Amino acid sequence: MQKQAVFSDEYFMKQALIQAQIAFEKGEVPVGAVVVCNNQIISKAHNQTETLNDATAHAEMLAITAASDFLGAKYLKECTLYVTVEPCAMCAGASYWAQIGKIVYGTADDKRGYSVFNKQILHPKAKITAGVSEHECKALITNFFYKIRIKE
């Protein structure tokens, strides 16, 4: 087993995976997000669209709002958003307006991810890292939808 460095992308993605697991246990689509600034998690969230009956209550949206509140600022230029699944167009747009400096995601979303619609939707200065802890992120979301399909 490979040792994980503290404050690595893998470390923070594990924290986002914890949030995704909470969503899974609540029957929400298991997506988790954390926002990090200066190697400190300043917000964390999981999908709550069912719980809040709100189509916009995605993990990224909730984490961005909480991070802005924590910092008392609308721009998150020095922050990194870690999210278990590639952001959708709405969440990518929110990251654009918040001017998030870096986005790290686990697994691609071939149906609803921002890159399916418009790769230019992210802020031009945002750095993107894809595929961090991809296997774990993909397994969680695949398992969730598999369980839903068996119930139908």
N, C-alpha and C positions, 0 to 999 in steps of 0.2 A: 504494500500500500504506500502510495506516494505521500510524503509529508507536505502539509499545506502551510504555506507561509502566511503569517498574520498580515492582515491588510492587503492581501492579494485579491485579484478579481475573483478567484475561486472562493476565498473566505467570504466576501460580501455576497456572492451568488448563493452560498449556503444559507445566508441569512434571508435572502429573498425566497429560497426554497422552503424555509420554515413558514414563511407567510403563505406560500402557495399551499402547503399542507393544511394550514388552518382553513383556507378557503375550501379545499377538498373535503375536509371533515364537516363543513357547514353546508355541503351540497352546492357550493359555488364553483364556477369554472376555476380550476386551480392555477391562478396566476398570482405571483407575489412580487413585490417591488420594495426596494430600499433606496433612499437617497443618501449619499455619502459626501461629506465636505471635510477636508483636512483629515482623512482617515477616521472620521467619526460618523456613525449612522445618525442622521438628524431626523429621519422619518422612515416609517415602514408601513406597508399596507398590503392588503390582499383584495381580490375582487369582492364586491359587495352588491352586485347588481340585483340579486334576488332578495337579500336581506333588506336593502333600502328601497327596493322597487324603483330603481333608477338605472336606466340604460347607460348613463355616463359614469357610474361608480366603479370604474376599472381601477385596478391596483395602482397603475401609473398616475392616473388623475388624482387619486386620494393621496398618494405619496408626494406628488408635486405640490399640492395645496398645503399639506402639512409642513413640507420643507420651507416653503415661502413664509408660512406663518412662524416657523421656528426662527428663521433668519430675519424676519421683519422686512423682507425684500421680495419683489416680484421676479427678479432675475436671478438665475441659479448658475451663472457662468462658471463658477469654480466647483460646481458639484458634478457628481456622477450618479446617473440613474442605473441601478441594476434591476433587471426584470427577467423573469424566468422564460417568458415567451416574447417573441418579436412584437413591438408595439403596433397596434392598429393605426389607421390613419388619424383617428381622433386623438389618440394619445401622442402620436408623433407630432401632430400639430400643436398640442399643448406643450410638448418639450421645445418646440420651435419658439413659441411665444415666451416661454420661461427662459429661453437661451441656455438650456442645459449644456454644459461643456462636454460631457461624454456620456454615451449610452452603451451599456454592456448588456447583451441579452443571451439567454441560454439556447433556445431552440427557435428555428424559423416557424412562421405561420404562413403556410403556402396558400391559405384561403383568404385570410383577413389581415395579414401583416402589411405594414405600410409599403414595403418594397413591391408588393403585388400591384399597388395602385400608383404610387409616385415616390420614387427614391429621393426626389428633391424636396420632399415635405419637411425634412429635418433642417435645423438651422445649419447654414453652410460652414460654420466653425465647429460644429459638434463632431467629436471623434466617435467612431462606432467600432465596437468589438463584438463579434458574434461567435456563438458556439462555446461559450464558457459553461462548463458543467452540462453540456448539451444532452448527454445520455440521461442524467437524472431528471432534467427539466422535461425532456420529451416523454420519458417513461411515465411521469406523474400525469401529464395532460392526456396521454394516450390511454392510460388506465381509467381515467375519469370518464372519457367518452365511450370506452368499451363497456363500462358498467352501465351507462345510460342505455346503450344499444341493447344490452341483454334484457333490461327491464321492459323494453318496448315490445 
